[in-house]
Structures are given as C-alpha cells and as structure tokens.
C-alpha cells in the first residue's frame, strides 16, 4: 500500500515511482535545493574511505563550501516517527566519508526525542553535525499567516475629451484678420470649423491638438471632477475659412469619470508541502507549481526547468 505522499507526488508530476519511498526522497532532494542551491543528486553512491563500504545517499548535496549526505524517511503509512536508530545509521556513515562535511535528515512524520538528542550531539560525537528537517503536506494550522491571495483595488480617473469644451482666445491681431471675412454691411459671421492643428504665420502645421493634449489636462478639481485651464500658445495660429488667426491660447473645460477595478493575485496550488526545522518552525512552503519546476535525469541529478 502506498503512502499518502506517493499519491500527492503522482497528482503533481503525473507518475508514481515504482519503488516505495522514492517519491519522498525526490521531494527531499528538491527541498534541499530550495534551501541551499548548489548541486543535488538523488540516490547517489559513495564508497567509504576506511571501510570500503558502498553507501547509498538519498540526497547528496554539494556546494562550493561543503557537501552533505541526506536520509529521507516517509513513515506516514505506519504513522511512526523517525527514531534514534535511523539517525545512528546516518551517523555511522559520516566519519567514513571524508568528502562529506555533514548529515541531513528529512522526515515526513517528525522525530522521537532520543533521535533529536542524538542529532544535537552528533557534532561532538562524530565530528560532523546532523541537521533535522520535517517535510510533509501542509495543514491549515501551518498556513496561518501564509498569503494565498493579494487583492489590489485600483481607482481610475478617466478624462472624457469627447465631452470637452474648447475656446480659442484670439489676439487683437487675429481679430483684425478675421474682419476680412465680413462682407460689406455685415455685422456678424457664423462659421463652423474643426480644430485639429495649429499653424505658424505662414500656414505650416507646428502642433496638433492630439499632441497638445497627450501629456495631461492639468489639475483635477476634486469637488467637480473636472479640469478648467488654458494652454498658452504664443505665436500660434488657427485657420478659419482660409484666414490665419493668431491666438494667445486654448481654454478648455474637461470632465472626468471615476471607475474602480479589482485585481487578484491568487495562489491556486492544489498541493502545498511545508518544510520545517527541528523545532517545528516553518522554513518554506513548496507549492505544486514550485515542485513542477524540477525533474531528475537518468543519473539522479536534480534539474530545474
């Protein structure tokens, strides 16, 4: 009968290792890389320097400064904790492997008190320390304070240029130029125009209304949600019925609308493992998304996609 962790492993990776315990060993190898980086190999072999014994390493970690050998035990099926005997097996190998600086142990069910005492004294007894880790599916209690969703509420103030009011302020010279449009005996003239561009005195386009307003519309009056100001346009002209009329600037009144949108960044992972230190303190959460970033080659080398 498989361990519950084997089933979770299959849900995440889409397959179940043939050998019992391999799933937890590979999860432990991933956890080691998450903690320390470096190179990690699952199910490696090292021969003892003194006894010539061939040791099997569930997790073999190497970095620039040190190397460790790790054991991984999933006793979920029998609901037992890792005991002192499991630690002593690891402790017996450490002095025999000169290239290994320390031992690590991963348990899915925790450790007995004698096992923790042995690990605490390993540095004195063996000359090499043993670090204990817990690795198991997380519970609601573990995840208290764990952020699953970030909610960002965004308030937008959107201008309505299609509803804006525009009023060119024509200089005295410009007004004199426009009087030429009046026929003899006329006192007024009505003319509809489309304001798109501004010109120099010779009729060359020097600015478009789109470019003029692309930056901003100035300060928004909070009590009315509108902007009312003037773009100063010295030596600019507008064309009215073929006449170039000089302006001082362009007065405008623009209304705004307000809208609110909500953005959610959510952890949608179906499975989360929690990595604990010897005292049961949470070190890391490993989601199914995190775990799927890893795989193993035929030689057991851990690879990150």
Secondary structure, DSSP 4 states (H G I P E B T S, - for coil): ---HHHHHHHHHHS---SSTTHHHHHHHHHHHHHHH-SEEEEEEEEE-TTT--EEEEEEEEE-SS-EEEEEEE--TTTT--B-HHHHHHHHHHHTT-TT--EEEEEESS-B-HHHHHHHHHHHHHHSS-EEEEEEEE--TTTTTT---EEEEEEEEEEE-GGG-EEEEEE-HHHHHHHGGGSPTT-----------EEE-TTS-EEEEHHHHHSS-----BTTTTEEEEEEEEEEEEEEETTEEEEEEEEEEEEEEEEEEEEEEEE---S-EEEEE-TTS-EEEEEEHHHHTTEEE-TT-BEEE-
